[in-house]
Amino acid sequence: MIDVASLLIYTTPVALAALGETIDEKAGSLNIGLEGTMLAGAFFGMATSGATGSAWLGLGAGIGVGLILSLIQALFTIRLAIDQVVVGTALNLLALGLTGTIFRARYGESGQLLSVPQVPRFAGIDPVVVALLVLTVLATWMLARTRFGLALRAAGEMPKAAEAAGFSVARLRTIGLLVSGALGGLAGAYLSLGIAGSFAENMTVGRGFVAIAMVTFGRWNPLGVVGASLLVGYAESLQFLFQSRGIAVPHQLLIALPYLLALGVLVGVGRGTASPAALAIPFRRNG
């Protein structure tokens, strides 16, 4: 059996990214660049932790690079109204190429790394996991109970009505992208500093896309999204459980299991699911 603490640790990277993406999509924006954001957060979080000796600064670096990538994406998708899929794909390719190039230049072709400082745990409690649980509750309350949450949801459902009520759809969607970028960068940094203790090229291997699928699975509800992410965390943890017990299961199957699960979600659960009405549709104030 997988203990609850380990399950939450393996769940956290995808859950954090999916939680941020939930806020983003509720505002009507789609962050296809989430995969690249996580990868950049993983690399720069690792590099900062190794250079400074502080995992906390590493996590901060992951959040910072996530915010930078979100601002770039907001410029092109919200201000210039360029297709969000095209911009997000470009950011994914940029992050993959940039992190791979810097990694090889700094650490060599073999990628041999000294271990970097990891996120400390206090009495067995992981602070990032606790932060995930707190943020999930806050996001649920914010979307359902606050004026800002209502405005954010209006930007994703009826942007013209949001503008008529005095809110800036562009500002609300930018905030959503920034939240997605910050949590996506944190998710990547936690992957390298909370789980792996190192970095490998393309180490996120599709987790950003899995996180987007979990938003659909959880039906854009923060509690549902994080609950859905638990399935991915459980699937990921199985490979370590089977290895530790010497259970003969093809390694490739265990690695592919979270992605097969995400694909099944999109095929089975995604059909008939009502996304925010204005999701990924550019909004022009005078349009």
Buried (B, 14 or more C-beta within 10 A) or exposed (E): EEEEEBBBBBBBBBBBBBBBBBBBBBBBBBBBBBBBBBBBBBBBBBBBBBEBEBBBBBBBBBBBBBBBBBEBBBEBBBEEBBEBEEBBBBBBEBBBEBBBEEBEEEBEEEEEBEEBBBBEBEEEEBBBBEBBEEBBEEBBEBBEEEEEBBBBBBBBBBBEEBBEEEBBBBBBBBBBBBBBBBBBBBBBBBBBBBBBBBBBBBBBBBBBBBBBBBBBBBBBBBBBBBBBBBBBBBBBBBBEBBEEEEEEEEEEEBEEBBBEBBBEBBEEBEEEEEBBEBBBBBBEEEE
